Every structure is written in C-alpha cells, then in structure tokens.
C-alpha cells in the first residue's frame, strides 16, 4: 500500500473514501428538515484531508445536536482517545471510563478532556484512522466500534454522556447542551481526517500528533526565568517543605490549607524518598545550590537529608525503606512494602549525590554503596521474563508483579553499569527494558507508574524513554533510538495540543492557564499536572539525536506549562496567598474534582523538585528560556 491513490467519491449524494479502488469508509451524511448541509474537502497530503461541514438554517432551528461522522469499513483492533481511553482502558481494577460505551450509549467526551482537540484514533491490521477538530472547536467526540467497522464522531455543541467522569472511579449526571440557529445563520465544524497504511502496530497515532502539534504553531514564551525559578524552588524547599521530626531532617510531602488555622501547613504524615515526596532529589538540589551560589546552609541541609536516609533506610538485603515515616513510627511497619518507583528514585539520586558531593568538596562513598546495593538486589531477584516486580516486602519477597512500576529501576541499573563496567547491570537492564517495552509495543499503553492509581497512565512510560536513551548511549544500537521515539510519542498522547479558554470566574482563567504543552495523569485521574517536567531533558536529548525539532518544541512546551502557577510569594489563588516557590499538583482542565476548572490546592513537593532537577541537569538554559 502507498500513500498515493486516495480518492473521495460522491455516490448518490453520499461521499466515500477510496484507496486504489478499495472503499475504506464513508463520510456519514447528516440530515435535518430545517438545515442545509454542505461538506467541503481539501486534500492536504495523501490520505490527509480537511473536512468542513456547514450547517445552514433555512428556517429557525432550536435544540439541535450536530454531528460529523466518518465510518471505517474495517473492524477496529485498537482504539484511542488521547489521554482518556487506551483500547477501552480494560487494564486494571478501577472504575474509570471502561470500553467505548456504557449500556449501549457511546462515551461522548468534551474537547477539553482530550489531549488533541476532539480526537479519536483507530487501527486495524492494515489501516490507522484519526479524526480531530480544528483548535477552537467547542464540542465533543466519540469512538464507536462495531462488529465490522468503527465510527469516529465529532458532536456540537458540547456534551458529556451518558455520564461525566468527575473523580477517581466516580461519575455524575450527563452534561448536555443544544444549539439554536436563526433563519440564515450557519454553524461550521472544521475537522481533519488522516488515513494511513498501518506499518507499525500502535504507532500510527504519531502522524496525527505531529500534524496537530504543527497546527498550533507553538511559540516558546516561558513566564519566568530559570534564575527566578531556581531561587523560588530553593526557598520552598527550605521554608515550606522542610521538616524535622525526632532524628529526621528532610522534606514533607507537601503543604495543605488548614481551615482551622487559616494558613498553609506541612503534611508530615509522609516523608518519601522519591515519587511525590522527592527527598533525595530536593537534597541534591540543595547541594547544587551550594555549588552554584555558595550557600553553606544549602550544603548542610542537603547533606543532613541524605545522611539520615543513608543511615536508617538501607536494609541488609539491598532494599531501601522509601518512607521515613515508617521508620519513625514502627507500628506501621506491618504493611510496609517498597515499590519500584521509589527504589528507582533512591538509586538514581544517590548516584547523582556521589557526583554532587565531590563537586562540593565532600566525600560520601556510602551513597554509592546504597545505589549499587539496590541494583544488586534486582540483579539477583529479576524474574526469568525480565520483570523486576512492582512491590517488595522488607524481607525481599515480591508481593506484586503487575504493571510497569519496576521499569523505574532500568535507568539506575544502566547507571550502575556506567559506574562499574560490570556486565551484570547491563544484562539485567536490557532484559527488563525488553519486558517493559513489550507491553507498550503489543498493547498500545503502559500502566501502574502513578502510585495513587492502578491503571493505564503516563508516568510508567517515562523510564522507557530514559532507559532507551541510556541504552542507545551505551550500546550505539539504532533500535534503542527508535524505541525512544516510540516511548516519546506515547507520552505525547498525554500532552495537550490545543489551548482551552476558561470562564472568567475560574482559577484557571485568573492564572491565564494554558493547557497547551501540559500533560494529564492517567485514565483514572483526569487532570493536568506538571509531571512532564521530569522528562524535559530527555526530549532535548532526543531532539539532538534524531535531528527532529519537534522534540525540542515539546520539551519547551512542557517547561512553559510546568511553571504556570509557581508562586513568587505574591500569588493568590482561590483567595489564598501561596508560599514562594509552591505550585499546585493538579490543574483541573476539565470537569474534574470538587472544583472543576480550578486547581487542587495541594502544594506537593515533586513539581519543585523536578524543576530544580531540569535546571541543575542543563549547563546551558538557552534551550528552555
């Protein structure tokens, strides 16, 4: 099959799409007694069309619902609604949006809920098909698979039916609106249809993402300088997150508003080495601050954090206790397990701490031993298929194997190889990478990286991007660079390709929040967050290695979006003054949470940690400023 020889043919007032004489699908007609319908098609590239449907009222119309449907004449093997549904979200035990319909009614989703405006994607063994709306469309979309075909739909005006997914595993009543048109008035839906030979399983969406990205014409305009973000982040680490309890010195997981005290207070229930709490990364940021700015206070605090973890958290079998609150409060240890996400972070950041302490003129050889001990445990404990497990008891028993949480151990295993030259680390990492990447290539999604859900998500693919780039650097094998791009394109299905405008009375409007470039969390958690910051540097590397500028643009857009709502000490959100350097975890870009189109009011530690990590990882900030 080639990209040439596409044709749109009108037969008995119905338009069909052909390729080399084979009928692929139909542009479903729309009829209404009081509306005149005009379809206009423009071929932009072979198999890529602009489709304009104008609805003109020949007499007054009230309460109308308009649709634009393209039906494909092949059975769907895989379907995707970017950032919402990955083949129906059948992986995992949750009660998020499952399948493409409920009780016979298709899930219809608002444009602002979807990462590409109104986008739906389907593929069979031979073809991939994508339909999406021009940016500015204020309607909805649906994907409706059947026994012998699948329909891609755009709907106007906006609706979410048969229910609205409003919180994790929770729904509320449908949202519906209708359109009124006076005689002579018209309404137009502008859409794009892309039909491609399916040359690679679960990768055809990459061309849709590229086209939608370029249509936005992104111009990089970060709101804050790197220098300001650095100083504000260090301020938040020291003056907002800093916690001391017993012999512990480190960082709490975040700050929450106390209605009783009418102020922001630290949440000291959890002290975490990685994931949300980011003790190790924040400590490393303080070491870097000493090196950058000569702050003795930063050096002393950074070392104090790492030293207390280094003294009390390592276990004799090589594992590492990832929550210090469990060390301080032994009564809770009966339920204690160590997860791959936090263990990977511990090893990664202790390796980094070795380098940073040397730059600061301090020797801490024990840090290297901690990182290597974690890696050694997984060299010994890897399952025959390559799986590294999701969670382990303190005694070294794997208590959960599903999902891809263990993938977070691949990058530190590769760092262990770079540190020591010992082949066992490279062999373990290669085998694990193959296992975890196989899930993406065969199923079209990754899962169980976000620890507060158990579902398909974005975070679980991040170590695939980082791991493939490291493997390419170490081995020089082209397959790993190709896999890096595949992982990056999957991550890009979670990245917004359009700007959503919000009502004046919302926090997102007051923040001038721009959804473009931001990413959402998972199929269970429908809100944007700045977690994409953690792979900004990786996308910049990918841009250089592939000579493809779109990865640099995506990195820049992640960076720009990821600084929205960072407080300079004067920022007020939802009536509350924010501490310097703090930022919300969640930006409710759609109907989500207790305050749709507002923010979470949870000033968690990780956004600050990831921004500081980007800044200390780049010797030259010109690529992001």
PEKA-V774450 format. One record per residue. N is the residue number from 0. RES is the residue in three letters. PSI is psi as a letter, one per 20 degrees, with the letter a starting at -180 (none if undefined). D_LAST is the distance of its C-alpha to the last C-alpha in Angstrom with 1 decimal. Layout:
N/RES/PSI/D_LAST ; N/RES/PSI/D_LAST
This chain:
0/UNK/q/43.6 ; 1/UNK/r/41.4 ; 2/UNK/i/38.8 ; 3/UNK/r/41.3 ; 4/UNK/k/44.4 ; 5/UNK/q/43.0 ; 6/UNK/p/45.1 ; 7/UNK/p/45.3 ; 8/UNK/p/49.0 ; 9/UNK/o/50.7 ; 10/UNK/o/53.9 ; 11/UNK/l/56.1 ; 12/UNK/j/53.1 ; 13/UNK/p/50.9 ; 14/UNK/p/47.9 ; 15/UNK/q/47.5 ; 16/UNK/p/45.0 ; 17/UNK/q/46.6 ; 18/UNK/o/45.5 ; 19/UNK/l/48.2 ; 20/UNK/i/50.9 ; 21/UNK/p/49.9 ; 22/UNK/o/49.2 ; 23/UNK/h/45.9 ; 24/UNK/r/45.5 ; 25/UNK/p/46.4 ; 26/UNK/n/44.5 ; 27/UNK/p/46.5 ; 28/UNK/q/48.2 ; 29/UNK/p/47.9 ; 30/UNK/q/51.0 ; 31/UNK/p/51.9 ; 32/UNK/h/55.0 ; 33/UNK/j/53.2 ; 34/UNK/p/50.1 ; 35/UNK/p/49.8 ; 36/UNK/p/47.3 ; 37/UNK/p/45.7 ; 38/UNK/p/43.5 ; 39/UNK/p/41.6 ; 40/UNK/p/40.0 ; 41/UNK/p/37.7 ; 42/UNK/o/37.1 ; 43/UNK/h/33.5 ; 44/UNK/r/34.0 ; 45/UNK/p/36.9 ; 46/UNK/j/37.1 ; 47/UNK/o/34.3 ; 48/UNK/q/35.5 ; 49/UNK/p/34.5 ; 50/UNK/o/37.2 ; 51/UNK/p/37.9 ; 52/UNK/o/40.6 ; 53/UNK/p/42.0 ; 54/UNK/o/44.3 ; 55/UNK/p/46.5 ; 56/UNK/o/49.0 ; 57/UNK/i/52.5 ; 58/UNK/r/53.7 ; 59/UNK/q/52.1 ; 60/UNK/p/50.3 ; 61/UNK/q/49.5 ; 62/UNK/k/48.0 ; 63/UNK/q/46.8 ; 64/UNK/p/44.5 ; 65/UNK/q/43.0 ; 66/UNK/q/42.1 ; 67/UNK/o/40.8 ; 68/UNK/p/41.9 ; 69/UNK/p/41.8 ; 70/UNK/p/44.3 ; 71/UNK/p/44.1 ; 72/UNK/l/47.4 ; 73/UNK/q/46.5 ; 74/UNK/p/46.4 ; 75/UNK/p/42.9 ; 76/UNK/h/42.4 ; 77/UNK/p/38.8 ; 78/UNK/q/37.0 ; 79/UNK/p/33.5 ; 80/UNK/o/32.0 ; 81/UNK/p/28.3 ; 82/UNK/j/27.4 ; 83/UNK/g/31.0 ; 84/UNK/p/33.7 ; 85/UNK/n/33.9 ; 86/UNK/k/37.5 ; 87/UNK/j/38.7 ; 88/UNK/l/37.2 ; 89/UNK/i/40.5 ; 90/UNK/p/39.1 ; 91/UNK/q/39.5 ; 92/UNK/j/41.9 ; 93/UNK/r/39.9 ; 94/UNK/k/40.9 ; 95/UNK/a/37.8 ; 96/UNK/o/38.1 ; 97/UNK/q/40.5 ; 98/UNK/a/41.6 ; 99/UNK/j/41.1 ; 100/UNK/r/43.8 ; 101/UNK/p/45.7 ; 102/UNK/l/49.5 ; 103/UNK/i/49.4 ; 104/UNK/p/46.7 ; 105/UNK/q/43.3 ; 106/UNK/o/40.2 ; 107/UNK/p/38.5 ; 108/UNK/p/34.9 ; 109/UNK/q/32.8 ; 110/UNK/h/29.9 ; 111/UNK/i/27.4 ; 112/UNK/i/28.7 ; 113/UNK/p/27.8 ; 114/UNK/h/24.4 ; 115/UNK/p/25.4 ; 116/UNK/o/27.2 ; 117/UNK/k/30.8 ; 118/UNK/q/30.6 ; 119/UNK/q/33.5 ; 120/UNK/p/34.0 ; 121/UNK/q/37.2 ; 122/UNK/q/38.5 ; 123/UNK/a/41.9 ; 124/UNK/h/43.0 ; 125/UNK/h/42.8 ; 126/UNK/q/40.2 ; 127/UNK/q/37.0 ; 128/UNK/p/36.5 ; 129/UNK/p/33.6 ; 130/UNK/p/33.9 ; 131/UNK/r/31.2 ; 132/UNK/q/30.7 ; 133/UNK/q/28.7 ; 134/UNK/p/25.8 ; 135/UNK/i/27.4 ; 136/UNK/p/30.5 ; 137/UNK/m/31.9 ; 138/UNK/b/34.4 ; 139/UNK/r/34.8 ; 140/UNK/r/35.5 ; 141/UNK/q/38.0 ; 142/UNK/p/39.0 ; 143/UNK/n/42.8 ; 144/UNK/q/44.2 ; 145/UNK/a/47.9 ; 146/UNK/h/50.5 ; 147/UNK/j/50.2 ; 148/UNK/a/46.9 ; 149/UNK/q/43.8 ; 150/UNK/p/42.7 ; 151/UNK/p/39.2 ; 152/UNK/q/39.1 ; 153/UNK/q/37.2 ; 154/UNK/p/38.7 ; 155/UNK/q/38.5 ; 156/UNK/a/38.3 ; 157/UNK/q/36.5 ; 158/UNK/q/38.4 ; 159/UNK/o/38.2 ; 160/UNK/r/41.5 ; 161/UNK/i/43.7 ; 162/UNK/r/41.8 ; 163/UNK/p/38.4 ; 164/UNK/o/36.6 ; 165/UNK/h/35.6 ; 166/UNK/r/35.3 ; 167/UNK/o/35.6 ; 168/UNK/k/38.9 ; 169/UNK/q/39.9 ; 170/UNK/q/40.6 ; 171/UNK/a/41.7 ; 172/UNK/q/43.6 ; 173/UNK/q/42.4 ; 174/UNK/p/40.3 ; 175/UNK/q/41.8 ; 176/UNK/q/41.6 ; 177/UNK/r/43.5 ; 178/UNK/p/43.3 ; 179/UNK/p/45.8 ; 180/UNK/p/46.3 ; 181/UNK/r/48.7 ; 182/UNK/p/50.8 ; 183/UNK/i/48.9 ; 184/UNK/q/45.5 ; 185/UNK/q/43.3 ; 186/UNK/p/40.4 ; 187/UNK/p/38.3 ; 188/UNK/p/36.4 ; 189/UNK/p/34.0 ; 190/UNK/r/33.5 ; 191/UNK/p/32.6 ; 192/UNK/p/34.8 ; 193/UNK/p/34.0 ; 194/UNK/p/36.9 ; 195/UNK/q/36.5 ; 196/UNK/p/38.9 ; 197/UNK/n/37.9 ; 198/UNK/h/37.4 ; 199/UNK/p/35.7 ; 200/UNK/p/36.5 ; 201/UNK/l/33.8 ; 202/UNK/i/31.1 ; 203/UNK/h/32.0 ; 204/UNK/i/29.5 ; 205/UNK/h/26.7 ; 206/UNK/h/27.6 ; 207/UNK/g/27.7 ; 208/UNK/g/24.1 ; 209/UNK/g/22.9 ; 210/UNK/g/24.8 ; 211/UNK/h/23.7 ; 212/UNK/g/20.0 ; 213/UNK/h/20.4 ; 214/UNK/h/22.5 ; 215/UNK/h/19.7 ; 216/UNK/m/17.7 ; 217/UNK/p/14.2 ; 218/UNK/p/11.7 ; 219/UNK/o/8.1 ; 220/UNK/m/7.7 ; 221/UNK/q/6.4 ; 222/UNK/h/9.2 ; 223/UNK/q/8.4 ; 224/UNK/q/6.7 ; 225/UNK/h/7.1 ; 226/UNK/g/10.2 ; 227/UNK/g/11.7 ; 228/UNK/h/11.3 ; 229/UNK/g/13.0 ; 230/UNK/g/15.7 ; 231/UNK/h/16.4 ; 232/UNK/g/16.7 ; 233/UNK/h/19.1 ; 234/UNK/g/20.9 ; 235/UNK/h/21.5 ; 236/UNK/g/22.7 ; 237/UNK/h/25.1 ; 238/UNK/i/26.3 ; 239/UNK/g/26.1 ; 240/UNK/i/26.6 ; 241/UNK/p/28.6 ; 242/UNK/q/32.2 ; 243/UNK/p/35.4 ; 244/UNK/o/38.5 ; 245/UNK/c/41.4 ; 246/UNK/j/40.3 ; 247/UNK/p/36.8 ; 248/UNK/p/33.7 ; 249/UNK/b/30.4 ; 250/UNK/p/28.4 ; 251/UNK/r/29.8 ; 252/UNK/i/28.5 ; 253/UNK/a/27.2 ; 254/UNK/q/28.4 ; 255/UNK/q/30.6 ; 256/UNK/p/32.2 ; 257/UNK/o/35.8 ; 258/UNK/h/37.9 ; 259/UNK/g/40.7 ; 260/UNK/i/38.7 ; 261/UNK/l/36.4 ; 262/UNK/r/33.3 ; 263/UNK/p/30.8 ; 264/UNK/q/32.4 ; 265/UNK/q/31.5 ; 266/UNK/o/32.8 ; 267/UNK/j/34.7 ; 268/UNK/h/36.4 ; 269/UNK/p/34.1 ; 270/UNK/o/32.5 ; 271/UNK/p/30.7 ; 272/UNK/h/29.5 ; 273/UNK/c/26.9 ; 274/UNK/d/26.3 ; 275/UNK/h/26.0 ; 276/UNK/h/26.9 ; 277/UNK/l/24.7 ; 278/UNK/g/26.7 ; 279/UNK/g/26.1 ; 280/UNK/g/22.3 ; 281/UNK/h/22.1 ; 282/UNK/g/24.6 ; 283/UNK/h/22.6 ; 284/UNK/h/19.6 ; 285/UNK/h/22.1 ; 286/UNK/g/23.2 ; 287/UNK/h/19.8 ; 288/UNK/h/19.5 ; 289/UNK/g/22.8 ; 290/UNK/h/21.6 ; 291/UNK/g/18.5 ; 292/UNK/i/20.1 ; 293/UNK/k/23.8 ; 294/UNK/o/24.6 ; 295/UNK/h/28.1 ; 296/UNK/g/28.1 ; 297/UNK/g/25.1 ; 298/UNK/g/27.0 ; 299/UNK/g/30.2 ; 300/UNK/g/29.0 ; 301/UNK/g/27.0 ; 302/UNK/h/30.2 ; 303/UNK/g/32.4 ; 304/UNK/g/30.7 ; 305/UNK/h/30.8 ; 306/UNK/g/34.3 ; 307/UNK/h/35.8 ; 308/UNK/g/34.6 ; 309/UNK/h/35.7 ; 310/UNK/h/39.1 ; 311/UNK/i/40.0 ; 312/UNK/h/38.1 ; 313/UNK/q/39.2 ; 314/UNK/q/42.3 ; 315/UNK/h/45.0 ; 316/UNK/i/44.4 ; 317/UNK/h/40.8 ; 318/UNK/r/39.3 ; 319/UNK/p/37.2 ; 320/UNK/o/37.6 ; 321/UNK/i/34.3 ; 322/UNK/o/35.2 ; 323/UNK/h/36.3 ; 324/UNK/h/38.1 ; 325/UNK/h/40.5 ; 326/UNK/h/41.3 ; 327/UNK/h/41.8 ; 328/UNK/m/43.9 ; 329/UNK/h/46.2 ; 330/UNK/h/48.0 ; 331/UNK/i/45.1 ; 332/UNK/i/45.2 ; 333/UNK/h/47.7 ; 334/UNK/j/44.9 ; 335/UNK/p/42.3 ; 336/UNK/q/40.6 ; 337/UNK/p/37.6 ; 338/UNK/q/35.2 ; 339/UNK/h/33.3 ; 340/UNK/g/29.9 ; 341/UNK/h/30.3 ; 342/UNK/h/32.2 ; 343/UNK/g/29.5 ; 344/UNK/g/27.0 ; 345/UNK/g/29.5 ; 346/UNK/g/30.1 ; 347/UNK/g/26.4 ; 348/UNK/h/25.4 ; 349/UNK/h/28.6 ; 350/UNK/g/27.9 ; 351/UNK/h/24.5 ; 352/UNK/h/26.3 ; 353/UNK/g/28.7 ; 354/UNK/g/26.0 ; 355/UNK/g/24.3 ; 356/UNK/h/27.7 ; 357/UNK/g/28.7 ; 358/UNK/h/25.6 ; 359/UNK/j/26.8 ; 360/UNK/k/30.3 ; 361/UNK/q/31.8 ; 362/UNK/p/33.8 ; 363/UNK/m/34.0 ; 364/UNK/h/35.7 ; 365/UNK/h/36.6 ; 366/UNK/g/33.1 ; 367/UNK/h/33.5 ; 368/UNK/h/36.9 ; 369/UNK/g/35.6 ; 370/UNK/g/33.0 ; 371/UNK/h/35.7 ; 372/UNK/g/38.3 ; 373/UNK/g/36.3 ; 374/UNK/g/35.9 ; 375/UNK/h/39.6 ; 376/UNK/g/40.6 ; 377/UNK/h/39.1 ; 378/UNK/g/40.4 ; 379/UNK/h/43.8 ; 380/UNK/i/43.4 ; 381/UNK/p/41.7 ; 382/UNK/q/43.9 ; 383/UNK/h/45.5 ; 384/UNK/i/43.3 ; 385/UNK/i/40.1 ; 386/UNK/p/39.3 ; 387/UNK/j/38.1 ; 388/UNK/q/39.1 ; 389/UNK/g/37.2 ; 390/UNK/q/38.8 ; 391/UNK/q/41.3 ; 392/UNK/r/43.8 ; 393/UNK/h/43.9 ; 394/UNK/i/46.9 ; 395/UNK/j/45.0 ; 396/UNK/p/46.3 ; 397/UNK/o/44.0 ; 398/UNK/i/44.4 ; 399/UNK/p/42.0 ; 400/UNK/i/41.1 ; 401/UNK/r/39.7 ; 402/UNK/a/36.2 ; 403/UNK/k/33.4 ; 404/UNK/h/32.5 ; 405/UNK/i/33.8 ; 406/UNK/h/31.1 ; 407/UNK/i/28.8 ; 408/UNK/i/31.0 ; 409/UNK/g/30.4 ; 410/UNK/g/27.2 ; 411/UNK/h/28.9 ; 412/UNK/h/32.0 ; 413/UNK/h/30.2 ; 414/UNK/h/28.7 ; 415/UNK/h/32.3 ; 416/UNK/g/33.4 ; 417/UNK/h/30.8 ; 418/UNK/h/32.0 ; 419/UNK/h/35.7 ; 420/UNK/j/36.4 ; 421/UNK/p/38.8 ; 422/UNK/h/39.3 ; 423/UNK/h/40.1 ; 424/UNK/g/36.5 ; 425/UNK/g/35.4 ; 426/UNK/g/38.5 ; 427/UNK/g/37.9 ; 428/UNK/g/34.2 ; 429/UNK/g/35.2 ; 430/UNK/g/37.9 ; 431/UNK/g/35.8 ; 432/UNK/g/33.0 ; 433/UNK/g/35.7 ; 434/UNK/g/37.1 ; 435/UNK/h/34.0 ; 436/UNK/h/32.6 ; 437/UNK/h/36.0 ; 438/UNK/g/35.7 ; 439/UNK/g/32.6 ; 440/UNK/h/34.3 ; 441/UNK/h/37.7 ; 442/UNK/i/36.9 ; 443/UNK/k/33.6 ; 444/UNK/r/32.0 ; 445/UNK/r/31.3 ; 446/UNK/q/32.5 ; 447/UNK/k/32.8 ; 448/UNK/h/29.5 ; 449/UNK/o/29.0 ; 450/UNK/i/31.7 ; 451/UNK/j/32.6 ; 452/UNK/r/33.7 ; 453/UNK/n/35.6 ; 454/UNK/a/34.6 ; 455/UNK/p/32.4 ; 456/UNK/a/28.8 ; 457/UNK/g/25.2 ; 458/UNK/h/24.9 ; 459/UNK/i/27.8 ; 460/UNK/i/26.1 ; 461/UNK/g/23.1 ; 462/UNK/h/25.4 ; 463/UNK/g/26.6 ; 464/UNK/g/23.1 ; 465/UNK/g/22.6 ; 466/UNK/g/26.3 ; 467/UNK/h/26.5 ; 468/UNK/g/23.6 ; 469/UNK/g/25.4 ; 470/UNK/h/28.7 ; 471/UNK/g/27.6 ; 472/UNK/g/26.3 ; 473/UNK/g/29.7 ; 474/UNK/h/32.1 ; 475/UNK/j/30.5 ; 476/UNK/p/32.2 ; 477/UNK/h/30.8 ; 478/UNK/h/31.8 ; 479/UNK/h/29.1 ; 480/UNK/h/26.3 ; 481/UNK/g/28.0 ; 482/UNK/h/28.2 ; 483/UNK/g/24.5 ; 484/UNK/h/23.9 ; 485/UNK/g/26.7 ; 486/UNK/g/25.2 ; 487/UNK/h/21.7 ; 488/UNK/h/23.6 ; 489/UNK/g/25.5 ; 490/UNK/h/22.5 ; 491/UNK/i/21.2 ; 492/UNK/i/24.5 ; 493/UNK/i/23.1 ; 494/UNK/p/19.9 ; 495/UNK/p/20.2 ; 496/UNK/j/20.3 ; 497/UNK/q/21.1 ; 498/UNK/p/20.5 ; 499/UNK/p/23.4 ; 500/UNK/p/24.6 ; 501/UNK/q/26.3 ; 502/UNK/q/29.3 ; 503/UNK/h/28.9 ; 504/UNK/j/30.7 ; 505/UNK/q/28.3 ; 506/UNK/h/25.6 ; 507/UNK/h/23.2 ; 508/UNK/g/23.8 ; 509/UNK/h/23.5 ; 510/UNK/i/20.1 ; 511/UNK/l/19.1 ; 512/UNK/p/18.4 ; 513/UNK/o/17.1 ; 514/UNK/h/18.8 ; 515/UNK/p/16.9 ; 516/UNK/i/15.1 ; 517/UNK/r/16.9 ; 518/UNK/q/19.7 ; 519/UNK/r/23.2 ; 520/UNK/f/25.3 ; 521/UNK/r/28.6 ; 522/UNK/i/31.7 ; 523/UNK/h/33.1 ; 524/UNK/o/30.2 ; 525/UNK/m/28.8 ; 526/UNK/q/25.8 ; 527/UNK/q/22.1 ; 528/UNK/r/20.3 ; 529/UNK/k/16.9 ; 530/UNK/h/18.7 ; 531/UNK/i/16.7 ; 532/UNK/h/14.0 ; 533/UNK/i/16.6 ; 534/UNK/k/16.3 ; 535/UNK/g/12.6 ; 536/UNK/h/13.2 ; 537/UNK/h/16.4 ; 538/UNK/h/15.2 ; 539/UNK/g/13.0 ; 540/UNK/g/16.3 ; 541/UNK/h/18.2 ; 542/UNK/g/16.4 ; 543/UNK/g/17.2 ; 544/UNK/h/20.7 ; 545/UNK/i/21.6 ; 546/UNK/k/19.9 ; 547/UNK/o/19.1 ; 548/UNK/i/15.8 ; 549/UNK/h/16.4 ; 550/UNK/h/15.4 ; 551/UNK/g/11.9 ; 552/UNK/g/11.8 ; 553/UNK/h/13.5 ; 554/UNK/g/11.2 ; 555/UNK/g/8.1 ; 556/UNK/h/10.8 ; 557/UNK/g/12.0 ; 558/UNK/g/8.9 ; 559/UNK/g/8.8 ; 560/UNK/h/12.5 ; 561/UNK/i/12.8 ; 562/UNK/i/11.7 ; 563/UNK/p/14.2 ; 564/UNK/j/17.2 ; 565/UNK/p/15.9 ; 566/UNK/p/18.2 ; 567/UNK/j/17.7 ; 568/UNK/i/21.5 ; 569/UNK/i/22.5 ; 570/UNK/p/21.6 ; 571/UNK/p/24.8 ; 572/UNK/p/25.2 ; 573/UNK/k/28.6 ; 574/UNK/j/30.3 ; 575/UNK/p/29.0 ; 576/UNK/p/26.8 ; 577/UNK/q/24.1 ; 578/UNK/q/23.8 ; 579/UNK/p/20.7 ; 580/UNK/i/18.1 ; 581/UNK/r/20.2 ; 582/UNK/q/19.4 ; 583/UNK/q/21.9 ; 584/UNK/g/22.6 ; 585/UNK/p/23.8 ; 586/UNK/o/22.8 ; 587/UNK/n/26.0 ; 588/UNK/i/25.0 ; 589/UNK/a/28.6 ; 590/UNK/n/32.1 ; 591/UNK/q/31.5 ; 592/UNK/a/32.7 ; 593/UNK/i/34.5 ; 594/UNK/m/32.0 ; 595/UNK/q/31.0 ; 596/UNK/k/27.8 ; 597/UNK/b/27.0 ; 598/UNK/r/25.6 ; 599/UNK/h/27.2 ; 600/UNK/k/27.3 ; 601/UNK/o/26.9 ; 602/UNK/m/24.4 ; 603/UNK/r/24.4 ; 604/UNK/h/23.0 ; 605/UNK/h/21.1 ; 606/UNK/g/17.9 ; 607/UNK/g/17.3 ; 608/UNK/g/18.4 ; 609/UNK/h/16.2 ; 610/UNK/g/12.9 ; 611/UNK/h/14.3 ; 612/UNK/g/15.4 ; 613/UNK/g/12.0 ; 614/UNK/h/10.7 ; 615/UNK/i/14.1 ; 616/UNK/h/14.4 ; 617/UNK/p/11.6 ; 618/UNK/h/12.7 ; 619/UNK/o/9.6 ; 620/UNK/j/6.1 ; 621/UNK/h/5.2 ; 622/UNK/h/6.0 ; 623/UNK/i/3.8 ; 624/UNK/none/0.0
